[in-house]
Amino acid sequence: MQPKKSDRQRSFLCPDLLDQLDPRNHLLGLAKVIPWQVFEDSFRPLYASSGRPGKPVRLMVGLLILKQLENLSDERVVEAWVQNPYFQAFCGQQRFTWKLPCDPSELTYFRRRIGEDGVRKIFEVSVTLHGDRAKEAEVVVDSTVQEKNITFPTDAKLLTKIVTRCHTMAKLEDVKLRRSYQREIKSLLRTIRFKSKGRRQGESQRAVRRLRTIAGILVRELKRKLSPESLVIHQQVLDLYDRVQRQQRSDSGKIYSLHEPGVSCISKGKAHKKYEFGAKASVTVTKTSGIIVGALSFEDNPFDGHTLPAVLSQVESIVGQRPTMAICDRGYRGKRKIGVTSIEIPESGNRTKTASDKRQARERFRRRAAIEPIIGHLKERPQDAAQLSQRPGRRLRESVHGLCCVQFPEVHPDSVFFVPQIPWAHTSAQCSARTGLCLTWRFNSFSGSTIYLSF
């Protein structure tokens, strides 16, 4: 059923919660400038007309924002909401209450309800709050890898998981396997662990090959012995196991995780981390103010230059104007102009430019380096590492396939004005409203460039 409408009618018996709090608090100032009615109008049609009334839209959106401001989990933000009167006032509560606002699982259902369009709406509102500061002619674009929360993939790890899951599946379906191989697997893992280097490296390689053989035997045996009804249920999983068991080192499109088969292996040329396992994401910020105006995720590992058309289109749809210049690094080499947007890339040995042009180019590329710490701090948030499955019902909270940073401006206690902020720099001791909401989301029906978010 549709949620109750927000009612700010004052009570003549009890003082309003806002009258008892410090009006200089940054959360109260931020709550005044956020157009909550926009979210009410956008999300109310998503509710059914019958059934139990839903929670107020402002409450749910406010909890999602507070969750990211304080870097809390769903469970912790609900508990903190009960203890903090400023949290309650931010979410539109008129009087202080001791009851939990909702069950933590309701935040998950709300995220699924609003979907990609709802997150885009939150992103657009956050950019609108910055006013003309977000409408700059020059933007800085860079790509990164949003890593998945998976273990470093090795053949031995993947094959061992396949064997373990086959045993679990056989027990669940009451299938008696011809042999469990448990003692042999224990011996093989010991050989792989302690004889992987030196003159006895061959023994470790033979142990991995034997482990691969055992995994294939169990997968094929389950396919033969499962009932037709059970085989239909587990067919997709067994095909995935069979594909992992057969893949070789030189194959393309390999699977690096059983619970996240869409993970890609990406090399960004880092000295301390040669390979990263996740998805490529592109972040766009304004050159002068540093406001994040675009964030996209991409399937597989496309060339950075090929992602620019989708990135620029997203910035145009959110900000309302297309940038005239995109400042990039050498990873975007190729096209020098896309539509009306010129692509500025560092060049060496260009003698055709005048001294003035070279000086302006140096200033642009020095400014381009400011996006690196922005990306670094966005990836620091521990709860942004995706831990969920690629299955259709659980892809809504998937987080590595991209970032969408929803940032709100700083609200001065005495006068309302907008200051460009970066979402990682929030410190409650400084009453900082450098607030950010880092979201990643992914859907079954979408492919290619999509806005994603993770709570």
Stockholm file with secondary structure:
# STOCKHOLM 1.0

chainA/1-455         MQPKKSDRQRSFLCPDLLDQLDPRNHLLGLAKVIPWQVFEDSFRPLYASSGRPGKPVRLMVGLLILKQLENLSDERVVEAWVQNPYFQAFCGQQRFTWKLPCDPSELTYFRRRIGEDGVRKIFEVSVTLHGDRAKEAEVVVDSTVQEKNITFPTDAKLLTKIVTRCHTMAKLEDVKLRRSYQREIKSLLRTIRFKSKGRRQGESQRAVRRLRTIAGILVRELKRKLSPESLVIHQQVLDLYDRVQRQQRSDSGKIYSLHEPGVSCISKGKAHKKYEFGAKASVTVTKTSGIIVGALSFEDNPFDGHTLPAVLSQVESIVGQRPTMAICDRGYRGKRKIGVTSIEIPESGNRTKTASDKRQARERFRRRAAIEPIIGHLKERPQDAAQLSQRPGRRLRESVHGLCCVQFPEVHPDSVFFVPQIPWAHTSAQCSARTGLCLTWRFNSFSGSTIYLSF
#=GR chainA/1-455 SS CCCCCCCCCCCSSSCCGGGGSCTTCHHHHHHHHSCHHHHHHHHGGGSCSSSSCCCCHHHHHHHHHHHHHTTCCHHHHHHHHHHCHHHHHHTTCSSCCCSCSSCHHHHHHHHHHHHHHHHHHHHHHHHHTTGGGGCCSEEEEEEEEEEBSCCCCCHHHHHHHHHHHHHHHHHHTTCCCSCCCHHHHHHHHHHHHHSSSGGGHHHHHHHHHHHHHHHHHHHHHHHHHSCHHHHHHHHHHHHHHHHHHHCCTTCSSCCCCSSCTTCEEECCCCSSCSCEEEEEEEEEEETTTCCEEEEEEESSCCCGGGGHHHHHHHHHHHHSSCCSEEECCGGGCSCSEETTEEEECCCSSCCSSCHHHHHHHHHHHHHHTTHHHHHHHHHHCGGGSBCCCCSGGGGGGCCTTCCEEEEECCCCSSSCCCCCCCTTCCCGGGTCCCEEEEECCCCTTCCSSBCCCCC
#=GC SS_cons         CCCCCCCCCCCSSSCCGGGGSCTTCHHHHHHHHSCHHHHHHHHGGGSCSSSSCCCCHHHHHHHHHHHHHTTCCHHHHHHHHHHCHHHHHHTTCSSCCCSCSSCHHHHHHHHHHHHHHHHHHHHHHHHHTTGGGGCCSEEEEEEEEEEBSCCCCCHHHHHHHHHHHHHHHHHHTTCCCSCCCHHHHHHHHHHHHHSSSGGGHHHHHHHHHHHHHHHHHHHHHHHHHSCHHHHHHHHHHHHHHHHHHHCCTTCSSCCCCSSCTTCEEECCCCSSCSCEEEEEEEEEEETTTCCEEEEEEESSCCCGGGGHHHHHHHHHHHHSSCCSEEECCGGGCSCSEETTEEEECCCSSCCSSCHHHHHHHHHHHHHHTTHHHHHHHHHHCGGGSBCCCCSGGGGGGCCTTCCEEEEECCCCSSSCCCCCCCTTCCCGGGTCCCEEEEECCCCTTCCSSBCCCCC
//
